[in-house]
Structure formats: structure tokens, C-alpha cells
Amino acid sequence: MTATGAAGEPRSPRTLGLVCAGLVAAAAALWGASQAVWYRVTTAVAGGGRQVADVTGADALPALGGVALLALAGVAGVVATGGLVRRAVGVLLVLAGAAVAVGAVTSAVPPGDVPTSTTPAWWLAVLGGALPVVVGAVVLVRERRLPRLGARYAAPGARPAPTDPDRAAWQDLDAGRDPTAGPD
């Protein structure tokens, strides 16, 4: 027996698992991008020397850590909610992911005419921003098919099956039914 959504379509726990895994992967990618060196800036110092400064993702794009935490919170938001609230979580994930992906591309280019060397670490931030966009879109499109927290235990109109057969027999007798007659 499969659980069904409001429109009769089957629930998809596998999709919910992939959504959660995508959000955890996005959080890991964004955290990794915030810790990695994006570029090195070489500046001249007094006396004719040069100084090299590493610029990490957190320096170039401070929002990386916050959006990584948002992606982790999105796991709880997608699992624990349903309907309009779950769709709002999906919209928030799409907007935050898109903002980080665009911000990563624009922040990957060092400012000014300072001699630098760039690393490909900013691509990790682009990936970390693209994952919430995809996951948020899946939540928006498939919200009715994603299982809800506790929905398995809330079957409307269904009589819960008693666990003790002796108690069930007494309940049938109390209700005026013959417990030996069967389900008819």
C-alpha cells in the first residue's frame, strides 16, 4: 500500500531523500568554498618588497557561511512542513542559491589592478549556490508528492488496529459484535 498525495499521486520518499542530500551537499560545498583560497593578492610594501595576501571565499563573499546554514535549516524546513510553508522554503532556497551563485561569479574576479593569482575554488561556491536552486525548484514542483512528517500515522477515518487480540475481542463484545464471526 502506497501513500498518496492530495491529488491522488503517490508520495515519493526517495525524492525527499534526494532533496535532503542535495541540501547537505550544498551546505558542505558552500562551507568548503568559504574556507578555500580564491585568489592571492600581491602588493608592494615600503622598502621595495612584496607582500602576498590570501583571500578566502569568506573574505570575498561573506554570505557563504550564512547560506550554508540556511541550506542545513532547509533540510528541517522541507521535512517538517508541507503545503504553502514548504513551497515558501523552496522559494527561499531558490533565491538564496541564485544570489550566492551570481555573487560567487562576480566575486571571483579580484578588484582593481593589483597583481593576483586566481584559484578555481570559487567554482565550489557556484556549485553550492546551484544546488539549492535545483532543490528549491524540485520542492516547488513536487511538493504534493513529497511525504509529510507524521503523515503515515494520520490516516483519516481509519480505525487503529488494536495490538492485543484479547482487548480486541472485548472491544468487539462491548460494541455488540461477535468476535468469533470474523470481519463480516
TIRO-2110 file (N, C-alpha, C; in Angstrom, 1 decimal):
// TIRO-2110
0.8, -1.2, 0.0, N, 1, A
0.0, 0.0, 0.0, CA, 1, A
0.9, 1.2, 0.0, C, 1, A
0.7, 2.1, -0.9, N, 2, A
1.5, 3.3, -1.0, CA, 2, A
0.6, 4.5, -0.6, C, 2, A
1.3, 5.5, 0.1, N, 3, A
0.6, 6.7, 0.5, CA, 3, A
0.4, 7.6, -0.7, C, 3, A
-0.6, 8.3, -0.8, N, 4, A
-0.9, 9.2, -1.9, CA, 4, A
-1.0, 10.6, -1.4, C, 4, A
-0.7, 11.6, -2.4, N, 5, A
-0.8, 13.0, -2.1, CA, 5, A
-2.3, 13.4, -2.2, C, 5, A
-2.5, 14.8, -2.1, N, 6, A
-3.8, 15.4, -2.2, CA, 6, A
-4.5, 15.1, -3.5, C, 6, A
-3.8, 15.0, -4.6, N, 7, A
-4.4, 14.8, -5.9, CA, 7, A
-4.4, 13.4, -6.3, C, 7, A
-4.0, 12.5, -5.4, N, 8, A
-4.0, 11.0, -5.6, CA, 8, A
-2.7, 10.5, -6.2, C, 8, A
-1.7, 11.3, -6.4, N, 9, A
-0.5, 10.8, -6.9, CA, 9, A
0.3, 10.2, -5.8, C, 9, A
1.1, 9.2, -6.1, N, 10, A
1.9, 8.5, -5.0, CA, 10, A
2.9, 9.4, -4.4, C, 10, A
3.1, 9.3, -3.1, N, 11, A
4.2, 10.0, -2.4, CA, 11, A
5.6, 9.4, -2.8, C, 11, A
6.6, 10.3, -2.7, N, 12, A
7.9, 9.9, -3.2, CA, 12, A
8.9, 10.1, -2.1, C, 12, A
9.1, 9.1, -1.2, N, 13, A
10.2, 9.3, -0.1, CA, 13, A
11.6, 9.4, -0.7, C, 13, A
11.8, 8.8, -1.9, N, 14, A
13.1, 8.8, -2.5, CA, 14, A
13.5, 10.2, -2.9, C, 14, A
12.5, 11.0, -3.4, N, 15, A
12.7, 12.3, -3.8, CA, 15, A
13.0, 13.2, -2.6, C, 15, A
12.3, 13.0, -1.5, N, 16, A
12.6, 13.7, -0.3, CA, 16, A
14.0, 13.4, 0.2, C, 16, A
14.5, 12.2, 0.1, N, 17, A
15.8, 11.9, 0.5, CA, 17, A
16.8, 12.6, -0.4, C, 17, A
16.6, 12.6, -1.7, N, 18, A
17.5, 13.3, -2.6, CA, 18, A
17.5, 14.8, -2.3, C, 18, A
16.3, 15.4, -2.0, N, 19, A
16.3, 16.8, -1.7, CA, 19, A
17.1, 17.1, -0.4, C, 19, A
17.0, 16.3, 0.6, N, 20, A
17.8, 16.5, 1.8, CA, 20, A
19.3, 16.3, 1.5, C, 20, A
19.6, 15.3, 0.7, N, 21, A
21.0, 15.0, 0.4, CA, 21, A
21.6, 16.2, -0.4, C, 21, A
20.8, 16.8, -1.3, N, 22, A
21.2, 17.9, -2.1, CA, 22, A
21.5, 19.1, -1.2, C, 22, A
20.7, 19.3, -0.2, N, 23, A
20.9, 20.5, 0.7, CA, 23, A
22.1, 20.3, 1.6, C, 23, A
22.3, 19.1, 2.0, N, 24, A
23.5, 18.8, 2.8, CA, 24, A
24.8, 19.0, 2.0, C, 24, A
24.7, 18.5, 0.7, N, 25, A
25.9, 18.7, -0.2, CA, 25, A
26.1, 20.2, -0.5, C, 25, A
25.0, 21.0, -0.6, N, 26, A
25.1, 22.4, -0.9, CA, 26, A
25.8, 23.1, 0.3, C, 26, A
25.4, 22.7, 1.5, N, 27, A
26.0, 23.3, 2.7, CA, 27, A
27.5, 22.9, 2.8, C, 27, A
27.8, 21.7, 2.5, N, 28, A
29.2, 21.3, 2.5, CA, 28, A
30.0, 22.1, 1.5, C, 28, A
29.5, 22.2, 0.3, N, 29, A
30.2, 22.9, -0.8, CA, 29, A
30.4, 24.4, -0.4, C, 29, A
29.3, 25.0, 0.1, N, 30, A
29.4, 26.4, 0.5, CA, 30, A
30.4, 26.6, 1.6, C, 30, A
30.4, 25.7, 2.6, N, 31, A
31.4, 25.9, 3.7, CA, 31, A
32.8, 25.7, 3.2, C, 31, A
33.0, 24.7, 2.3, N, 32, A
34.3, 24.4, 1.7, CA, 32, A
34.8, 25.6, 0.9, C, 32, A
33.9, 26.2, 0.2, N, 33, A
34.2, 27.4, -0.6, CA, 33, A
34.6, 28.6, 0.2, C, 33, A
33.9, 28.7, 1.4, N, 34, A
34.2, 29.8, 2.3, CA, 34, A
35.6, 29.7, 2.9, C, 34, A
36.1, 28.5, 3.1, N, 35, A
37.4, 28.2, 3.7, CA, 35, A
38.6, 28.2, 2.7, C, 35, A
38.2, 28.0, 1.4, N, 36, A
39.3, 27.9, 0.4, CA, 36, A
39.8, 29.2, 0.0, C, 36, A
41.0, 29.3, -0.5, N, 37, A
41.6, 30.5, -1.0, CA, 37, A
41.1, 30.7, -2.5, C, 37, A
40.6, 31.8, -2.7, N, 38, A
40.0, 32.1, -4.1, CA, 38, A
41.1, 32.8, -4.9, C, 38, A
41.8, 33.7, -4.3, N, 39, A
42.9, 34.4, -5.1, CA, 39, A
43.9, 34.9, -4.1, C, 39, A
45.2, 35.2, -4.6, N, 40, A
46.2, 35.8, -3.8, CA, 40, A
46.5, 37.2, -4.4, C, 40, A
46.6, 38.1, -3.5, N, 41, A
46.9, 39.5, -3.9, CA, 41, A
48.3, 39.8, -3.5, C, 41, A
49.1, 40.3, -4.5, N, 42, A
50.5, 40.7, -4.3, CA, 42, A
50.5, 42.2, -4.2, C, 42, A
51.0, 42.8, -3.1, N, 43, A
51.1, 44.2, -3.0, CA, 43, A
52.6, 44.6, -2.7, C, 43, A
52.9, 45.8, -3.1, N, 44, A
54.2, 46.4, -2.8, CA, 44, A
54.2, 46.9, -1.4, C, 44, A
55.3, 46.7, -0.7, N, 45, A
55.5, 47.3, 0.6, CA, 45, A
56.6, 48.3, 0.6, C, 45, A
56.6, 49.1, 1.6, N, 46, A
57.7, 50.1, 1.7, CA, 46, A
59.1, 49.4, 1.8, C, 46, A
60.0, 49.9, 1.1, N, 47, A
61.4, 49.3, 1.0, CA, 47, A
61.6, 48.4, -0.2, C, 47, A
60.6, 48.4, -1.1, N, 48, A
60.8, 47.6, -2.3, CA, 48, A
60.4, 46.2, -2.2, C, 48, A
59.8, 45.7, -1.1, N, 49, A
59.4, 44.3, -1.0, CA, 49, A
58.0, 44.1, -1.5, C, 49, A
57.6, 42.8, -1.5, N, 50, A
56.2, 42.5, -1.9, CA, 50, A
55.6, 41.6, -0.8, C, 50, A
54.3, 41.8, -0.6, N, 51, A
53.6, 41.1, 0.4, CA, 51, A
52.4, 40.4, -0.4, C, 51, A
52.3, 39.1, -0.1, N, 52, A
51.2, 38.3, -0.7, CA, 52, A
50.1, 38.0, 0.4, C, 52, A
48.9, 38.3, 0.1, N, 53, A
47.8, 38.1, 1.0, CA, 53, A
46.8, 37.1, 0.3, C, 53, A
46.4, 36.1, 1.1, N, 54, A
45.4, 35.1, 0.6, CA, 54, A
44.0, 35.7, 0.9, C, 54, A
43.1, 35.6, -0.1, N, 55, A
41.7, 36.0, 0.0, CA, 55, A
40.9, 34.7, 0.0, C, 55, A
40.2, 34.4, 1.1, N, 56, A
39.4, 33.2, 1.1, CA, 56, A
38.0, 33.5, 0.6, C, 56, A
37.2, 32.5, 0.4, N, 57, A
35.8, 32.7, 0.0, CA, 57, A
35.0, 33.5, 1.0, C, 57, A
35.3, 33.3, 2.3, N, 58, A
34.6, 34.1, 3.3, CA, 58, A
35.0, 35.6, 3.2, C, 58, A
36.2, 35.9, 2.8, N, 59, A
36.6, 37.3, 2.6, CA, 59, A
36.0, 37.9, 1.3, C, 59, A
35.9, 37.1, 0.3, N, 60, A
35.4, 37.6, -1.0, CA, 60, A
33.9, 37.7, -1.0, C, 60, A
33.2, 36.7, -0.4, N, 61, A
31.8, 36.6, -0.4, CA, 61, A
31.3, 36.2, 1.0, C, 61, A
31.1, 37.1, 2.0, N, 62, A
30.8, 36.8, 3.4, CA, 62, A
29.5, 36.0, 3.5, C, 62, A
28.6, 36.0, 2.6, N, 63, A
27.3, 35.3, 2.7, CA, 63, A
27.4, 33.8, 2.6, C, 63, A
28.6, 33.3, 2.2, N, 64, A
28.7, 31.8, 2.0, CA, 64, A
28.3, 31.1, 3.3, C, 64, A
28.8, 31.5, 4.4, N, 65, A
28.6, 30.7, 5.7, CA, 65, A
27.1, 30.8, 6.0, C, 65, A
26.5, 31.9, 5.9, N, 66, A
25.1, 32.1, 6.2, CA, 66, A
24.2, 31.2, 5.3, C, 66, A
24.5, 31.2, 4.0, N, 67, A
23.7, 30.4, 3.1, CA, 67, A
23.9, 28.9, 3.3, C, 67, A
25.1, 28.5, 3.8, N, 68, A
25.4, 27.1, 4.1, CA, 68, A
24.5, 26.7, 5.3, C, 68, A
24.4, 27.6, 6.3, N, 69, A
23.5, 27.3, 7.4, CA, 69, A
22.0, 27.3, 7.0, C, 69, A
21.7, 28.2, 6.0, N, 70, A
20.3, 28.2, 5.5, CA, 70, A
20.0, 26.8, 4.8, C, 70, A
21.0, 26.3, 4.1, N, 71, A
20.8, 25.0, 3.4, CA, 71, A
20.5, 23.9, 4.4, C, 71, A
21.3, 23.9, 5.5, N, 72, A
21.1, 22.9, 6.5, CA, 72, A
19.7, 23.1, 7.2, C, 72, A
19.3, 24.3, 7.4, N, 73, A
18.0, 24.6, 8.0, CA, 73, A
16.9, 24.2, 7.0, C, 73, A
17.2, 24.3, 5.7, N, 74, A
16.3, 23.9, 4.7, CA, 74, A
15.9, 22.5, 4.8, C, 74, A
16.8, 21.6, 5.2, N, 75, A
16.5, 20.2, 5.4, CA, 75, A
15.4, 20.1, 6.4, C, 75, A
15.5, 20.7, 7.5, N, 76, A
14.4, 20.6, 8.5, CA, 76, A
13.1, 21.3, 8.0, C, 76, A
13.3, 22.4, 7.3, N, 77, A
12.1, 23.0, 6.7, CA, 77, A
11.3, 22.2, 5.7, C, 77, A
12.1, 21.5, 4.9, N, 78, A
11.4, 20.6, 3.9, CA, 78, A
10.8, 19.4, 4.5, C, 78, A
11.5, 18.8, 5.5, N, 79, A
11.0, 17.6, 6.1, CA, 79, A
9.8, 17.9, 7.1, C, 79, A
9.8, 19.0, 7.8, N, 80, A
8.8, 19.2, 8.9, CA, 80, A
7.6, 20.0, 8.4, C, 80, A
7.6, 20.5, 7.2, N, 81, A
6.5, 21.3, 6.8, CA, 81, A
5.8, 20.7, 5.6, C, 81, A
4.8, 21.3, 5.1, N, 82, A
4.0, 20.9, 4.0, CA, 82, A
3.2, 22.0, 3.4, C, 82, A
2.7, 21.9, 2.2, N, 83, A
1.8, 22.9, 1.6, CA, 83, A
2.5, 24.2, 1.3, C, 83, A
1.9, 25.3, 1.7, N, 84, A
2.3, 26.6, 1.4, CA, 84, A
3.7, 26.9, 2.1, C, 84, A
3.8, 26.5, 3.3, N, 85, A
5.1, 26.7, 4.0, CA, 85, A
6.2, 26.0, 3.4, C, 85, A
6.0, 24.8, 2.9, N, 86, A
7.1, 24.1, 2.3, CA, 86, A
7.5, 24.8, 0.9, C, 86, A
6.5, 25.3, 0.2, N, 87, A
6.8, 26.0, -1.0, CA, 87, A
7.5, 27.3, -0.7, C, 87, A
7.2, 27.9, 0.4, N, 88, A
7.9, 29.2, 0.7, CA, 88, A
9.4, 28.8, 1.0, C, 88, A
9.6, 27.7, 1.7, N, 89, A
11.0, 27.2, 1.9, CA, 89, A
11.7, 27.0, 0.5, C, 89, A
11.0, 26.4, -0.4, N, 90, A
11.6, 26.2, -1.7, CA, 90, A
11.9, 27.5, -2.4, C, 90, A
11.1, 28.5, -2.3, N, 91, A
11.3, 29.8, -2.9, CA, 91, A
12.6, 30.5, -2.3, C, 91, A
12.6, 30.4, -1.0, N, 92, A
13.8, 30.9, -0.2, CA, 92, A
15.1, 30.3, -0.7, C, 92, A
15.0, 28.9, -0.8, N, 93, A
16.2, 28.2, -1.3, CA, 93, A
16.7, 28.6, -2.7, C, 93, A
15.7, 28.8, -3.6, N, 94, A
16.0, 29.2, -5.0, CA, 94, A
16.6, 30.6, -4.9, C, 94, A
16.0, 31.6, -4.2, N, 95, A
16.6, 32.9, -4.2, CA, 95, A
17.9, 33.0, -3.6, C, 95, A
18.1, 32.3, -2.4, N, 96, A
19.4, 32.4, -1.8, CA, 96, A
20.5, 31.7, -2.6, C, 96, A
20.2, 30.6, -3.2, N, 97, A
21.1, 29.8, -4.0, CA, 97, A
21.5, 30.7, -5.3, C, 97, A
20.6, 31.3, -5.9, N, 98, A
20.9, 32.1, -7.1, CA, 98, A
21.7, 33.3, -6.7, C, 98, A
21.4, 33.9, -5.5, N, 99, A
22.2, 35.1, -5.1, CA, 99, A
23.7, 34.7, -4.8, C, 99, A
23.9, 33.5, -4.2, N, 100, A
25.2, 33.1, -3.9, CA, 100, A
26.0, 32.7, -5.2, C, 100, A
25.3, 32.0, -6.1, N, 101, A
25.9, 31.6, -7.4, CA, 101, A
26.4, 32.9, -8.2, C, 101, A
25.5, 33.8, -8.3, N, 102, A
25.8, 35.1, -9.0, CA, 102, A
26.9, 35.8, -8.3, C, 102, A
26.8, 35.9, -6.9, N, 103, A
27.8, 36.6, -6.1, CA, 103, A
29.2, 35.9, -6.2, C, 103, A
29.2, 34.6, -6.4, N, 104, A
30.5, 33.9, -6.5, CA, 104, A
31.2, 34.2, -7.8, C, 104, A
30.4, 34.3, -8.9, N, 105, A
30.9, 34.6, -10.2, CA, 105, A
31.5, 36.1, -10.2, C, 105, A
30.8, 37.0, -9.6, N, 106, A
31.2, 38.4, -9.6, CA, 106, A
32.4, 38.6, -8.6, C, 106, A
32.4, 37.8, -7.5, N, 107, A
33.5, 38.0, -6.5, CA, 107, A
34.8, 37.2, -6.9, C, 107, A
34.7, 36.3, -7.9, N, 108, A
35.8, 35.6, -8.3, CA, 108, A
36.9, 36.4, -8.9, C, 108, A
36.5, 37.5, -9.5, N, 109, A
37.4, 38.4, -10.1, CA, 109, A
38.0, 39.4, -9.1, C, 109, A
39.2, 39.4, -8.9, N, 110, A
39.8, 40.3, -7.8, CA, 110, A
39.6, 41.8, -8.2, C, 110, A
39.4, 42.6, -7.2, N, 111, A
39.1, 44.0, -7.5, CA, 111, A
40.4, 44.8, -7.9, C, 111, A
40.3, 45.8, -8.7, N, 112, A
41.4, 46.7, -9.0, CA, 112, A
42.4, 46.1, -9.9, C, 112, A
43.6, 46.8, -10.0, N, 113, A
44.7, 46.4, -10.9, CA, 113, A
45.8, 45.7, -10.1, C, 113, A
45.5, 45.1, -9.0, N, 114, A
46.5, 44.5, -8.2, CA, 114, A
46.9, 43.2, -8.8, C, 114, A
48.2, 42.9, -8.9, N, 115, A
48.6, 41.6, -9.5, CA, 115, A
48.2, 40.4, -8.5, C, 115, A
47.5, 39.5, -9.1, N, 116, A
47.0, 38.3, -8.4, CA, 116, A
47.1, 37.0, -9.1, C, 116, A
46.9, 36.0, -8.3, N, 117, A
46.8, 34.6, -9.0, CA, 117, A
45.5, 34.1, -8.4, C, 117, A
44.7, 33.6, -9.3, N, 118, A
43.3, 33.1, -9.0, CA, 118, A
43.3, 31.6, -9.0, C, 118, A
42.5, 31.0, -8.0, N, 119, A
42.4, 29.6, -7.9, CA, 119, A
40.9, 29.2, -8.4, C, 119, A
40.7, 28.0, -8.7, N, 120, A
39.4, 27.6, -9.2, CA, 120, A
38.4, 27.3, -8.0, C, 120, A
38.7, 27.7, -6.8, N, 121, A
37.9, 27.4, -5.6, CA, 121, A
36.6, 28.1, -5.7, C, 121, A
36.5, 29.2, -6.4, N, 122, A
35.2, 29.8, -6.4, CA, 122, A
34.1, 29.0, -7.2, C, 122, A
34.5, 28.1, -8.0, N, 123, A
33.6, 27.2, -8.6, CA, 123, A
32.8, 26.3, -7.6, C, 123, A
33.4, 26.1, -6.5, N, 124, A
32.8, 25.3, -5.5, CA, 124, A
31.6, 26.1, -4.9, C, 124, A
31.8, 27.4, -4.8, N, 125, A
30.7, 28.3, -4.4, CA, 125, A
29.5, 28.4, -5.4, C, 125, A
29.9, 28.3, -6.7, N, 126, A
28.9, 28.3, -7.8, CA, 126, A
28.1, 27.0, -7.7, C, 126, A
28.8, 25.9, -7.5, N, 127, A
28.1, 24.6, -7.3, CA, 127, A
27.2, 24.7, -6.0, C, 127, A
27.8, 25.2, -4.9, N, 128, A
27.0, 25.3, -3.7, CA, 128, A
25.8, 26.2, -3.8, C, 128, A
25.8, 27.2, -4.7, N, 129, A
24.7, 28.0, -5.0, CA, 129, A
23.7, 27.4, -5.9, C, 129, A
24.2, 26.6, -6.9, N, 130, A
23.3, 26.0, -7.9, CA, 130, A
22.5, 24.9, -7.2, C, 130, A
23.0, 24.1, -6.3, N, 131, A
22.3, 23.0, -5.6, CA, 131, A
21.0, 23.5, -4.9, C, 131, A
21.0, 24.6, -4.1, N, 132, A
19.8, 25.0, -3.5, CA, 132, A
18.7, 25.5, -4.6, C, 132, A
19.2, 26.0, -5.7, N, 133, A
18.3, 26.4, -6.8, CA, 133, A
17.6, 25.2, -7.3, C, 133, A
18.3, 24.2, -7.6, N, 134, A
17.7, 22.9, -8.1, CA, 134, A
16.8, 22.3, -7.1, C, 134, A
17.3, 22.2, -5.9, N, 135, A
16.5, 21.6, -4.8, CA, 135, A
15.2, 22.4, -4.6, C, 135, A
15.3, 23.7, -4.5, N, 136, A
14.2, 24.5, -4.3, CA, 136, A
13.2, 24.4, -5.4, C, 136, A
13.6, 24.3, -6.7, N, 137, A
12.7, 24.1, -7.8, CA, 137, A
12.0, 22.7, -7.7, C, 137, A
12.7, 21.7, -7.3, N, 138, A
12.1, 20.4, -7.1, CA, 138, A
11.1, 20.5, -6.0, C, 138, A
11.3, 21.1, -4.9, N, 139, A
10.4, 21.3, -3.9, CA, 139, A
9.1, 22.0, -4.4, C, 139, A
9.3, 23.1, -5.2, N, 140, A
8.2, 23.8, -5.7, CA, 140, A
7.3, 23.0, -6.6, C, 140, A
8.0, 22.2, -7.5, N, 141, A
7.3, 21.4, -8.5, CA, 141, A
6.6, 20.1, -7.9, C, 141, A
7.4, 19.5, -7.0, N, 142, A
6.9, 18.2, -6.5, CA, 142, A
6.4, 18.2, -5.0, C, 142, A
6.0, 19.4, -4.5, N, 143, A
5.6, 19.5, -3.1, CA, 143, A
4.5, 18.5, -2.8, C, 143, A
3.6, 18.3, -3.6, N, 144, A
2.4, 17.4, -3.3, CA, 144, A
2.9, 16.0, -3.2, C, 144, A
3.9, 15.6, -3.9, N, 145, A
4.4, 14.2, -3.9, CA, 145, A
5.4, 13.9, -2.8, C, 145, A
5.9, 14.9, -2.1, N, 146, A
6.9, 14.7, -1.0, CA, 146, A
6.1, 14.3, 0.2, C, 146, A
6.6, 13.3, 0.9, N, 147, A
5.9, 12.8, 2.2, CA, 147, A
6.0, 13.9, 3.2, C, 147, A
5.0, 13.9, 4.1, N, 148, A
4.9, 14.9, 5.2, CA, 148, A
5.3, 14.2, 6.5, C, 148, A
5.8, 15.0, 7.4, N, 149, A
6.2, 14.5, 8.7, CA, 149, A
5.0, 14.0, 9.4, C, 149, A
5.0, 12.7, 9.8, N, 150, A
3.9, 12.1, 10.6, CA, 150, A
2.7, 11.8, 9.7, C, 150, A
2.7, 11.9, 8.4, N, 151, A
1.5, 11.6, 7.6, CA, 151, A
1.2, 10.1, 7.6, C, 151, A
2.2, 9.3, 7.8, N, 152, A
2.0, 7.9, 7.8, CA, 152, A
1.0, 7.5, 9.0, C, 152, A
1.0, 8.2, 10.0, N, 153, A
0.3, 7.9, 11.2, CA, 153, A
-1.1, 8.6, 11.3, C, 153, A
-1.4, 9.4, 10.3, N, 154, A
-2.6, 10.2, 10.4, CA, 154, A
-3.6, 9.8, 9.2, C, 154, A
-3.9, 8.5, 9.2, N, 155, A
-4.9, 8.1, 8.2, CA, 155, A
-6.3, 8.5, 8.6, C, 155, A
-6.9, 9.4, 7.8, N, 156, A
-8.2, 9.9, 8.2, CA, 156, A
-9.3, 8.8, 8.1, C, 156, A
-10.1, 8.6, 9.1, N, 157, A
-11.2, 7.7, 9.0, CA, 157, A
-10.8, 6.3, 9.3, C, 157, A
-9.6, 6.0, 9.4, N, 158, A
-9.1, 4.6, 9.6, CA, 158, A
-9.2, 4.3, 11.1, C, 158, A
-9.7, 3.1, 11.4, N, 159, A
-9.7, 2.7, 12.8, CA, 159, A
-8.4, 2.0, 13.2, C, 159, A
-7.7, 2.5, 14.2, N, 160, A
-6.4, 1.9, 14.5, CA, 160, A
-6.6, 0.5, 14.9, C, 160, A
-5.7, -0.4, 14.4, N, 161, A
-5.7, -1.8, 14.8, CA, 161, A
-5.2, -2.0, 16.2, C, 161, A
-6.0, -2.7, 17.0, N, 162, A
-5.5, -3.0, 18.4, CA, 162, A
-4.4, -3.9, 18.4, C, 162, A
-3.5, -3.7, 19.3, N, 163, A
-2.3, -4.6, 19.3, CA, 163, A
-2.5, -5.9, 20.1, C, 163, A
-3.5, -5.9, 21.1, N, 164, A
-3.7, -7.0, 21.9, CA, 164, A
-5.0, -7.7, 21.4, C, 164, A
-4.9, -9.0, 20.9, N, 165, A
-6.1, -9.7, 20.4, CA, 165, A
-7.2, -9.9, 21.5, C, 165, A
-6.8, -10.1, 22.7, N, 166, A
-7.8, -10.2, 23.8, CA, 166, A
-8.6, -8.9, 24.0, C, 166, A
-7.9, -7.8, 23.9, N, 167, A
-8.5, -6.5, 24.1, CA, 167, A
-9.4, -6.3, 22.9, C, 167, A
-9.0, -6.7, 21.7, N, 168, A
-9.9, -6.5, 20.5, CA, 168, A
-11.2, -7.3, 20.7, C, 168, A
-11.1, -8.5, 21.2, N, 169, A
-12.3, -9.3, 21.4, CA, 169, A
-13.2, -8.6, 22.4, C, 169, A
-12.7, -8.1, 23.5, N, 170, A
-13.5, -7.4, 24.4, CA, 170, A
-14.1, -6.1, 23.8, C, 170, A
-13.4, -5.4, 23.0, N, 171, A
-13.9, -4.2, 22.3, CA, 171, A
-15.1, -4.6, 21.4, C, 171, A
-14.9, -5.7, 20.6, N, 172, A
-16.0, -6.2, 19.8, CA, 172, A
-17.2, -6.6, 20.6, C, 172, A
-17.0, -7.2, 21.7, N, 173, A
-18.2, -7.6, 22.6, CA, 173, A
-18.9, -6.3, 23.1, C, 173, A
-18.1, -5.3, 23.5, N, 174, A
-18.6, -4.1, 24.0, CA, 174, A
-19.4, -3.4, 22.9, C, 174, A
-19.0, -3.5, 21.7, N, 175, A
-19.7, -2.8, 20.6, CA, 175, A
-20.9, -3.7, 20.1, C, 175, A
-21.1, -4.9, 20.6, N, 176, A
-22.2, -5.7, 20.2, CA, 176, A
-21.9, -6.6, 19.1, C, 176, A
-20.6, -6.8, 18.8, N, 177, A
-20.3, -7.7, 17.7, CA, 177, A
-19.7, -9.0, 18.2, C, 177, A
-19.9, -10.1, 17.4, N, 178, A
-19.4, -11.4, 17.8, CA, 178, A
-17.9, -11.5, 17.4, C, 178, A
-17.0, -11.6, 18.3, N, 179, A
-15.5, -11.6, 18.0, CA, 179, A
-15.1, -12.9, 17.2, C, 179, A
-15.9, -13.9, 17.3, N, 180, A
-15.6, -15.1, 16.6, CA, 180, A
-16.2, -15.2, 15.2, C, 180, A
-17.0, -14.2, 14.8, N, 181, A
-17.7, -14.2, 13.5, CA, 181, A
-16.8, -13.8, 12.4, C, 181, A
-15.7, -13.1, 12.6, N, 182, A
-14.8, -12.6, 11.6, CA, 182, A
-15.2, -11.2, 11.2, C, 182, A
-14.6, -10.7, 10.1, N, 183, A
-14.7, -9.3, 9.7, CA, 183, A
-16.1, -8.9, 9.1, C, 183, A
-16.9, -9.9, 8.7, N, 184, A
-18.2, -9.6, 8.1, CA, 184, A
-19.0, -9.0, 9.1, C, 184, A
END
